[in-house]
Amino acid sequence: MAAVESRRTELLALRRDVHANPEVSWQEHRTTAVVMERLAEAGVTAQAMAGSGAVADLGAAEPRVRIALRADLDALPIDELTGLPYASRQQGVCHACGHDVHTVGMLGAGLALASMQDQLERLSLGVRLIFQPAEESIPGGAHQVVEDGWMQGVHRVLAVHCDPSIDVGTIGLKTGPITAASDSIHVTLTGGGGHTSRPHLTQDLTFALGKVLTDVPAALSRRMDPRSGTALVWGAVRSGTVANVIPSRGECVGTLRMLDSETWATTGPLIEEIVHAVVSPYGVTAEVRHVRGVPPVDNDPATISAMTAAAGAVLGPTSVVPTKQSLGGEDLGWLLTDVPGAMARLGTRTPGGRTHELHQGDLVVDEESVLIAAKFLAAAVLSSVGPDGLV
């Protein structure tokens, strides 16, 4: 797409700038300002969301169809380990999930579409660019998008997500659920601490916490339909500071994931029941905090058809590759609760190169993926409408 290629140098430089200056959830002030500045330079007025994030409307003033593009702005609170010349300048923060690619790729698509104003008006097509904060937090920034009314008047939502397991130049598409529901589970144990020489005179809290770590996921696997793909995995454990003291407090924090919305709606009370049953023999007190995170992203068939046509048009007939549902969570799922749409997986692996992992400080993406995201998203907007409306 020529409108994107003409901005190649600008977009790649901007992506490096965003990558070098990452911001965590709800703190994406600089990134928001950069996006709004570039849109303003192209004659597009963006409106700042409360706190961080921005929204801009393009195309027909009173469109028959409005398509929303959504990108997430936030980085993760981990150290970057890539050694790139444009690596993160913020200690302990980096774009380890590729949101810098999402942001600049969508901006490139928006700038390209803004240059096609006459075509958008002929199609009676409106485009809404949603630069969303806080995808990495629970609850995420998608709630703010909905609560502030930015989904009103939107007929379809499109997004991409970096996938370092497939080559740059390919797009992974799947009809139906492509991600999982994901919640946060925080278990806090309290009890009488003491000396490790006298565990029988205490509530041996660290031992009880160890049972929570192993027995709760095991019991859950026997209480849930295995077809739901339910998985409880702990990410942080804290208990005590020295070898010969039984602490009076400990905690573990993890994520609960499952493949379907029906299971997601009913699992919370069961987690609490199992935790209390597991710790009961040890005399400790358990507090369980279950925060509902995101529903699955459920890709709409018509949107996938439009994305397939767009990928073929700008990347070639072999660019679409099959992809599977993952247990990863994405708060785009909230936006798709009432409005149809889809998320595509954007290949970021250099052909023949290393397969990286998301949410790791050494993530490196092929920079061509920024341009491909822009071309693909712009084309997917145009392939979503026909003479009579949505296709």
C-alpha positions as CSV (number, residue, x, y, z in Angstrom):
1,M,0.0,0.0,0.0
2,A,1.7,3.2,-1.3
3,A,0.2,5.4,1.4
4,V,2.1,3.4,4.1
5,E,5.3,2.9,2.1
6,S,5.6,6.6,1.6
7,R,5.9,6.9,5.4
8,R,8.3,3.9,5.9
9,T,11.2,5.9,7.4
10,E,8.9,8.0,9.6
11,L,7.0,5.0,11.0
12,L,10.1,2.9,11.7
13,A,11.8,5.8,13.4
14,L,8.6,6.4,15.5
15,R,8.4,2.8,16.5
16,R,12.0,2.9,17.7
17,D,11.2,6.1,19.7
18,V,8.1,4.5,21.3
19,H,10.2,1.3,22.0
20,A,12.9,3.3,23.7
21,N,10.4,5.2,25.9
22,P,8.0,2.6,27.3
23,E,5.3,3.4,29.8
24,V,3.4,1.0,32.1
25,S,-0.4,0.7,32.3
26,W,-2.2,4.0,33.0
27,Q,1.0,6.0,32.7
28,E,1.2,6.1,28.9
29,H,1.3,9.9,28.8
30,R,4.3,10.5,26.5
31,T,3.1,7.7,24.1
32,T,-0.3,9.3,23.9
33,A,1.2,12.7,23.3
34,V,3.4,11.4,20.5
35,V,0.4,9.7,18.8
36,M,-1.8,12.8,19.0
37,E,1.0,15.0,17.7
38,R,1.5,12.8,14.6
39,L,-2.2,12.7,13.9
40,A,-2.4,16.5,14.2
41,E,0.4,16.9,11.8
42,A,-1.7,14.9,9.3
43,G,-4.8,17.1,9.9
44,V,-6.5,14.5,12.2
45,T,-7.9,15.7,15.5
46,A,-7.6,13.2,18.3
47,Q,-9.3,13.4,21.7
48,A,-7.4,12.5,24.8
49,M,-9.0,9.9,27.0
50,A,-9.1,10.4,30.8
51,G,-5.5,9.8,32.1
52,S,-3.9,8.3,29.0
53,G,-4.9,7.0,25.6
54,A,-6.6,8.8,22.7
55,V,-9.3,8.4,20.2
56,A,-9.6,9.9,16.7
57,D,-12.3,9.7,14.0
58,L,-11.6,9.8,10.3
59,G,-13.7,9.6,7.1
60,A,-17.3,10.4,6.6
61,A,-18.8,12.8,9.1
62,E,-22.0,10.8,9.4
63,P,-21.0,7.4,8.2
64,R,-23.3,4.5,7.3
65,V,-20.6,2.2,8.7
66,R,-17.9,2.9,11.3
67,I,-15.0,0.6,11.7
68,A,-12.8,0.8,14.8
69,L,-9.1,0.0,14.9
70,R,-7.7,-0.7,18.4
71,A,-4.1,-0.7,19.6
72,D,-2.8,-1.0,23.1
73,L,-0.1,1.5,24.4
74,D,1.3,0.0,27.6
75,A,4.6,-1.8,28.3
76,L,5.5,-4.4,30.9
77,P,7.3,-3.8,34.2
78,I,10.3,-6.0,33.3
79,D,13.9,-5.2,32.2
80,E,14.8,-5.2,28.6
81,L,17.6,-7.6,27.7
82,T,17.9,-7.2,23.9
83,G,21.0,-4.9,23.7
84,L,19.4,-3.0,20.8
85,P,20.6,0.5,20.1
86,Y,17.0,1.7,20.7
87,A,16.4,-0.5,23.8
88,S,14.3,0.8,26.7
89,R,15.7,3.9,28.5
90,Q,13.4,3.2,31.4
91,Q,14.9,0.8,34.0
92,G,12.5,-2.0,34.7
93,V,10.1,-1.3,31.9
94,C,10.1,-2.6,28.3
95,H,7.8,-3.4,25.3
96,A,8.1,-7.1,25.8
97,C,4.6,-7.8,24.3
98,G,5.0,-5.8,21.1
99,H,2.5,-3.0,21.9
100,D,4.9,-0.5,20.4
101,V,4.4,-2.4,17.1
102,H,0.6,-2.4,17.6
103,T,0.6,1.4,18.4
104,V,2.7,2.5,15.4
105,G,1.2,0.0,13.0
106,M,-2.3,1.3,13.8
107,L,-1.1,4.9,13.6
108,G,0.4,4.1,10.1
109,A,-2.9,2.6,9.1
110,G,-4.8,5.7,10.3
111,L,-2.5,8.1,8.5
112,A,-2.9,6.1,5.3
113,L,-6.7,6.1,5.6
114,A,-6.6,9.8,6.4
115,S,-5.0,10.4,3.0
116,M,-8.0,8.5,1.4
117,Q,-10.7,10.9,2.6
118,D,-12.5,11.1,-0.7
119,Q,-12.7,7.3,-0.9
120,L,-13.9,7.0,2.7
121,E,-16.7,9.6,2.0
122,R,-17.8,7.7,-1.2
123,L,-18.1,4.6,0.9
124,S,-19.9,6.5,3.7
125,L,-17.2,4.9,5.9
126,G,-16.0,6.2,9.2
127,V,-12.9,5.0,11.0
128,R,-12.3,5.3,14.7
129,L,-8.7,4.9,16.0
130,I,-8.7,3.7,19.6
131,F,-5.3,4.0,21.3
132,Q,-6.1,2.2,24.5
133,P,-4.2,2.3,27.7
134,A,-3.6,-0.5,30.2
135,E,-4.1,-3.7,28.3
136,E,-1.6,-5.4,30.7
137,S,-3.5,-4.6,33.9
138,I,-6.5,-6.3,35.4
139,P,-9.1,-4.7,35.0
140,G,-7.7,-3.3,31.8
141,G,-8.2,-0.1,29.8
142,A,-10.9,-1.7,27.6
143,H,-13.4,-1.0,30.4
144,Q,-12.6,2.7,30.1
145,V,-13.1,2.6,26.4
146,V,-16.6,1.1,26.9
147,E,-17.5,3.3,29.9
148,D,-16.5,6.5,28.1
149,G,-18.8,5.6,25.2
150,W,-16.2,5.1,22.5
151,M,-17.9,1.9,21.2
152,Q,-21.1,3.7,20.5
153,G,-21.8,3.9,16.8
154,V,-19.0,1.3,16.0
155,H,-20.1,-1.6,13.8
156,R,-16.9,-3.6,13.8
157,V,-13.5,-3.7,15.7
158,L,-10.2,-4.8,14.2
159,A,-6.9,-5.4,15.9
160,V,-3.6,-7.2,15.6
161,H,-1.3,-8.8,18.1
162,C,2.4,-9.7,17.6
163,D,3.1,-13.4,17.2
164,P,6.8,-14.2,17.3
165,S,6.2,-17.8,16.4
166,I,5.2,-17.0,12.8
167,D,7.3,-15.3,10.1
168,V,7.0,-11.6,9.3
169,G,4.8,-11.2,6.3
170,T,2.2,-13.8,7.5
171,I,-1.0,-13.2,9.3
172,G,-2.5,-15.8,11.6
173,L,-6.3,-16.0,11.4
174,K,-8.9,-18.1,13.2
175,T,-12.7,-17.9,13.4
176,G,-14.1,-18.2,16.9
177,P,-12.2,-17.9,20.2
178,I,-8.6,-17.1,19.6
179,T,-7.6,-16.2,23.2
180,A,-8.8,-17.4,26.7
181,A,-10.5,-15.9,29.6
182,S,-7.9,-14.7,32.2
183,D,-8.4,-13.7,35.8
184,S,-6.1,-12.8,38.7
185,I,-6.0,-14.9,41.9
186,H,-4.4,-13.6,45.0
187,V,-4.3,-15.9,48.1
188,T,-3.1,-14.5,51.5
189,L,-2.5,-16.8,54.4
190,T,-2.2,-15.6,58.0
191,G,-1.4,-17.5,61.2
192,G,0.7,-17.6,64.3
193,G,4.4,-17.6,63.4
194,G,7.3,-18.9,65.5
195,H,10.6,-20.7,65.6
196,T,11.2,-23.4,63.0
197,S,12.2,-25.7,65.8
198,R,8.6,-25.7,67.1
199,P,6.3,-26.0,64.1
200,H,3.8,-27.9,66.3
201,L,3.3,-24.7,68.4
202,T,2.6,-22.5,65.3
203,Q,0.5,-22.5,62.2
204,D,3.2,-23.6,59.8
205,L,2.2,-21.0,57.2
206,T,5.0,-21.6,54.7
207,F,4.1,-25.3,54.6
208,A,0.5,-24.5,54.1
209,L,1.3,-22.0,51.4
210,G,3.3,-24.8,49.6
211,K,0.1,-27.0,49.7
212,V,-1.9,-24.1,48.1
213,L,0.7,-23.9,45.3
214,T,0.5,-27.6,44.4
215,D,-2.9,-28.9,45.7
216,V,-5.2,-26.1,44.5
217,P,-4.3,-26.4,40.8
218,A,-4.4,-30.2,41.2
219,A,-7.9,-30.3,42.8
220,L,-9.2,-27.7,40.3
221,S,-8.2,-30.0,37.5
222,R,-10.4,-32.7,39.0
223,R,-13.4,-30.5,39.6
224,M,-13.5,-28.9,36.1
225,D,-14.5,-30.3,32.7
226,P,-11.1,-30.9,31.1
227,R,-12.5,-29.6,27.8
228,S,-12.6,-26.1,29.4
229,G,-8.8,-26.0,29.3
230,T,-8.8,-24.5,32.8
231,A,-5.3,-23.7,34.2
232,L,-4.2,-22.0,37.4
233,V,-0.6,-21.0,37.3
234,W,1.2,-19.1,40.1
235,G,3.5,-16.2,39.1
236,A,4.6,-14.8,42.5
237,V,5.1,-16.4,46.0
238,R,6.1,-14.5,49.1
239,S,6.6,-15.9,52.6
240,G,9.2,-15.1,55.2
241,T,12.7,-13.7,55.1
242,V,15.0,-16.0,57.1
243,A,15.6,-19.7,57.4
244,N,14.7,-20.2,61.1
245,V,11.5,-18.2,61.4
246,I,8.0,-19.4,60.5
247,P,6.3,-16.3,59.2
248,S,2.9,-15.1,60.2
249,R,1.9,-14.1,56.7
250,G,2.4,-15.4,53.2
251,E,0.8,-14.9,49.8
252,C,0.8,-16.2,46.2
253,V,-0.5,-14.5,43.1
254,G,-1.4,-16.2,39.8
255,T,-3.6,-16.3,36.8
256,L,-6.6,-18.5,36.2
257,R,-7.3,-19.2,32.5
258,M,-9.9,-21.1,30.6
259,L,-11.0,-21.5,27.0
260,D,-14.8,-20.7,27.2
261,S,-17.0,-18.0,28.6
262,E,-19.4,-20.4,30.3
263,T,-16.7,-21.9,32.5
264,W,-15.3,-18.4,33.2
265,A,-18.6,-17.3,34.7
266,T,-18.7,-20.1,37.3
267,T,-15.2,-20.8,38.4
268,G,-14.6,-18.1,41.0
269,P,-16.5,-19.6,44.0
270,L,-14.9,-23.0,43.3
271,I,-11.4,-21.6,43.7
272,E,-12.3,-20.2,47.1
273,E,-13.8,-23.5,48.2
274,I,-10.7,-25.4,47.3
275,V,-8.3,-23.0,48.9
276,H,-10.1,-23.2,52.2
277,A,-10.3,-27.0,52.1
278,V,-6.6,-27.3,51.4
279,V,-5.4,-25.0,54.2
280,S,-7.9,-26.2,56.8
281,P,-5.7,-28.9,58.4
282,Y,-2.9,-26.4,59.1
283,G,-5.0,-24.0,61.2
284,V,-4.2,-20.9,59.0
285,T,-6.6,-18.3,57.8
286,A,-7.0,-17.9,54.1
287,E,-8.2,-14.9,52.1
288,V,-8.9,-15.3,48.4
289,R,-9.2,-12.3,46.1
290,H,-10.5,-13.2,42.6
291,V,-10.5,-10.4,40.1
292,R,-12.2,-11.1,36.8
293,G,-9.9,-10.1,34.0
294,V,-11.0,-10.6,30.4
295,P,-13.3,-12.9,28.4
296,P,-12.0,-14.8,25.4
297,V,-11.5,-12.8,22.2
298,D,-14.2,-14.4,19.9
299,N,-13.4,-13.7,16.3
300,D,-16.4,-12.9,14.1
301,P,-16.6,-15.0,10.9
302,A,-17.5,-12.0,8.7
303,T,-14.6,-10.0,10.1
304,I,-12.2,-12.9,9.5
305,S,-13.4,-13.0,5.9
306,A,-12.6,-9.3,5.5
307,M,-9.2,-9.8,7.1
308,T,-8.4,-12.7,4.8
309,A,-9.2,-10.6,1.7
310,A,-7.1,-7.8,3.1
311,A,-4.1,-10.0,3.7
312,G,-4.3,-11.5,0.3
313,A,-4.5,-8.0,-1.3
314,V,-1.5,-6.4,0.4
315,L,0.6,-9.5,1.3
316,G,-0.2,-12.1,-1.2
317,P,-2.3,-15.3,-1.4
318,T,-0.1,-17.4,0.9
319,S,0.2,-14.8,3.6
320,V,-2.7,-16.2,5.8
321,V,-1.7,-19.1,8.0
322,P,-3.8,-21.1,10.5
323,T,-3.5,-20.3,14.2
324,K,-4.8,-21.9,17.3
325,Q,-6.6,-20.6,20.4
326,S,-4.2,-19.8,23.1
327,L,-4.6,-19.5,26.9
328,G,-3.3,-15.9,26.7
329,G,-5.7,-13.2,27.8
330,E,-6.5,-10.0,25.9
331,D,-8.9,-7.3,27.0
332,L,-10.0,-6.7,23.4
333,G,-12.5,-9.4,24.5
334,W,-14.5,-6.8,26.4
335,L,-14.8,-4.6,23.3
336,L,-16.1,-7.6,21.3
337,T,-18.8,-8.4,23.9
338,D,-21.4,-6.2,22.2
339,V,-19.6,-5.3,18.9
340,P,-18.4,-7.9,16.4
341,G,-14.8,-7.9,15.3
342,A,-11.6,-9.9,15.3
343,M,-7.9,-9.9,16.3
344,A,-5.3,-11.2,13.8
345,R,-1.9,-12.6,14.8
346,L,0.9,-10.5,13.2
347,G,4.0,-12.4,12.3
348,T,7.1,-10.8,13.8
349,R,9.8,-13.5,13.4
350,T,12.5,-12.9,10.8
351,P,12.5,-15.9,8.4
352,G,15.1,-18.4,9.5
353,G,15.6,-16.4,12.7
354,R,15.0,-17.2,16.4
355,T,11.6,-17.8,17.8
356,H,11.2,-15.4,20.7
357,E,8.6,-15.5,23.5
358,L,6.2,-12.7,24.5
359,H,6.5,-11.2,28.0
360,Q,10.3,-11.8,28.0
361,G,12.9,-9.1,28.2
362,D,14.8,-10.4,25.2
363,L,11.9,-10.1,22.7
364,V,13.0,-8.9,19.3
365,V,10.6,-8.3,16.4
366,D,11.3,-7.9,12.8
367,E,10.7,-4.2,12.1
368,E,9.0,-4.9,8.8
369,S,6.1,-6.0,10.9
370,V,5.3,-2.4,11.7
371,L,4.7,-1.6,8.0
372,I,2.8,-4.8,7.5
373,A,0.5,-4.1,10.4
374,A,-0.2,-0.7,8.9
375,K,-0.9,-2.0,5.4
376,F,-3.0,-4.9,6.7
377,L,-5.2,-2.9,9.1
378,A,-5.9,-0.2,6.5
379,A,-6.8,-2.8,3.9
380,A,-9.0,-4.7,6.4
381,V,-11.0,-1.5,7.0
382,L,-11.6,-1.1,3.3
383,S,-12.4,-4.8,2.7
384,S,-15.0,-4.6,5.5
385,V,-17.5,-2.5,3.5
386,G,-19.3,-2.9,0.2
387,P,-22.0,-1.0,-1.6
388,D,-24.7,-2.0,0.9
389,G,-22.7,-1.8,4.1
390,L,-20.6,-4.3,6.0
391,V,-19.4,-7.4,4.2
